[in-house]
Amino acid sequence: MYVSSVTGHLSASGVLTFTVTLMNVDFSAPSDSKVIFLGSQIHMEFSVQSSFHQPMQIFVDECTATPTPELSKSLRNYSIIANHGCLVDGKVANSQFLPRRTPEAIQLSLQAFEFVGVDSDIYLHCQVLVWDPKVLMDPTRKACSFHRDTNRWELLDNPSLSSGCSCCDSLCQATASRHKRDLKEPGAGLVHAVVVGPLKVQKPAAKTGSYEWDSNSSPAAQSVTGNYPSCGLKLCSIATRQLLAT
C-alpha cells in the first residue's frame, strides 16, 4: 500500500487533508499488493477531509509521472492528467476516471507503464483542487476521460455537459464568470501538490507486446495478445506499456 497525504489551510478556521491511496479492484479497501505488473490497472483514490462542515468537491488538476521523487530534478516525464483535469493518458491507454461515490473523493484507473531504458520506480506528481460542488462546471475545474471507442471526451460529473471537455484537445481556460480569486494564489489553500510513490512496476513473466511512445507520445507499437500471470487483487490488461523520454 502506498499512501501520500498533505495538509493545508483553507481558512483561519479550518484545515484540509488530502490523501492519495492505491486501492484494490473494487475500491473497497487499500491494496495490499506489493507489485504492480506492467500493463495492469492501478486503482487510485484522491480524497479530501476537512475540520469544518462545508461541501467540497475534489479534482485532479494535473498529474505527471517521473522516475524520480522530485519533479524538478527529473530529466524524463510523462503527462497523465493535464490541461486542468483532462486524463490525456486515456488517448493511448486504458486509463479513465471512475464514477464518483462522493464529491470528496475521485477515483481513477491507470494502466501501469515504465520508462524505456530506465530501471527505476515510478512517481506521480499531482496537483489536486477542491471547490464548492454547487459552482457550475468550469473548463479549469473538471474531470474528463477520453473514450477511444467513440473518439470523444466525457465529463465525469455530468456526461450531458461533455462539451465542456472539448478544450482538452486545445487549451482550457477559465470562463468569464469564474470567481476572480486565483486558486493558485499563495495562501488560497484550494490547490495542493501530492506525490504518489514509489510505484514498483515489474514486467510479467511472459512477454505480451508493448506500447512504445516516441517524442510526440504517439503509439509506435500496437498490443499483441498473450497470457498474464496472476495479479492478485489487480486486474491485468492485454498490453504492456513502455514510455520513451519526453
C-alpha positions, 0 to 999 in steps of 0.5 A: 500500500502506498499512501501520500497525504498533505495538509493545508489551510483553507481558512483561519478556521479550518484545515484540509487533508488530502490523501492519495491511496492505491486501492484494490479492484473494487475500491473497497479497501487499500491494496495490499499488493506489493507489485504492480505488473506492467500493463495492469490497472492501478486503482487510485483514490484522491480524497479530501477531509476537512475540520469544518462542515462545508461541501467540497468537491475534489479534482485532479488538476494535473498529474505527471509521472517521473522516475524520480521523487522530485519533479524538478530534478527529473530529466524524463516525464510523462503527462497523465492528467493535464490541461486542468483535469483532462486524463490525456493518458486515456488517448493511448491507454486504458486509463479513465476516471471512475464514477464518483461515490462522493464529491470528496473523493475521485477515483481513477484507473491507470494502466501501469507503464515504465520508462524505456531504458530506465530501471527505476520506480515510478512517481506521480506528481499531482496537483489536486483542487477542491471547490464548492460542488454547487459552482457550475462546471468550469473548463479549469475545474473538471474531470474528463476521460477520453473514450477511444471507442467513440473518439470523444471526451466525457465529463465525469460529473455530468456526461450531458455537459461533455462539451465542456471537455472539448478544450482538452484537445486545445487549451482550457481556460477559465470562463468569464464568470469564474470567481476572480480569486486565483486558486493558485494564489499563495495562501488560497489553500484550494490547490495542493501538490501530492506525490504518489510513490514509489510505484514498483512496476515489474514486467510479467513473466511472459512477454505480451507486446508493448506500447512504445511512445516516441517524442510526440507520445504517439503509439509506435507499437500496437498490443499483441495478445498473450497470457498474464500471470496472476495479479492478485487483487489487480486486474491485468490488461492485454498490453504492456506499456513502455514510455520513451523520454519526453 
